[in-house]
Amino acid sequence: MIDLSQVSRRSVMVLKITSKRQVTFPQHVLDELDLVPGDRVMLIASEDGYVLKPRTLDLSKLAPLKDRIPRDCGAFNLGAYRREGHEGPIRD
């Protein structure tokens, strides 16, 4: 179990769970994790409790696209894509 006396005050937050089992995270936390509404997070069980992490992309799912994407097209900038605004959510 985590010894809360050894944890800084900034790293401890109390979140309220609504009747719909939802929580609202402080904006600075979402910014630090680069999360926006609609993103998914992983809840991972550990010896000390649970760890919440942004859901990562399974790169093996991209393998079928390997020969379909030109090598000179550059890297995809997800942050820029999100700022541009598009209709509908990105689904995985």
N, C-alpha and C positions, 0 to 999 in steps of 0.2 A: 504494500500500500504506500502511496505517496505521503511523505511527511510534510504537511502543509507549513510547518514552522520553518522549513528550509527553502520555501518558494517565495520569490519576490511578489510584492503586492500587485505589480503590473501584470504578472502572468496568471493571476487568479481572477476569474470572472464568474459571477453567478448569473445564470440564464433561467428565465421562467419558461416552463412548458405550458402551452395553452391546452384548452380542452380538446383541441384537434391534434394534440401531440406535436405542435410546431414550436420552434424557438426562433428568436431573432438575435443575430449576432451583431456586435458593435461594428460600425463601418470600418474602423481601422483594422479589425481582424480580417474582414473580407478583402480589404485592399492589400494587406500583407500576403494573403493566400492567393491573390489574383482571382477571386471568385465574384461572379455576378449572378443575379437571379436566374434560376433555371439550371445552373451548374449542379453537378452531383459531387457528393463527398463520400468518403469511405469511413466507416466506423469499425476500427480494428480492436479486437479483444487482446489484452496483454496481461501480464502478471500484475501490473499496477492498476488495472482498470481498463478503460477504453481510450483509444487514440483516434482523433478525428483528423483526416488528411484529405486534401483535394484528390479527386479521382484522377488517376493518371491514364494516359492513352496506352492501350495494348498495341505496341508497334507491330506485332505479328499480324494484326488484322489489316495492316497497310500493305503487306507483301504482295497481294494480287494487283496493286496499283503500280508496282515498281516499274514496269515497262510502259506504263501509260502516261507517266508524268515526265515531261522533258527535263533533262538534267540541268539546263541553263535557266530554268524558271525562277530560281532563287528560293529562299526559305519563306514559309508561310508565317505571317505575323498575326497571331490570334488577337493580340491587344488592339492592333490597328483595325482588324476586321470587325471587332466588337464596337469600336468607336464610330465606324462608318455607318452603322445601323442598317439592318436588313430585316425583311419581313419574315416572320416565323422563327422559331428556335432552331438551333443546330442540334440534330439528333445523333446519338451514337448507337 
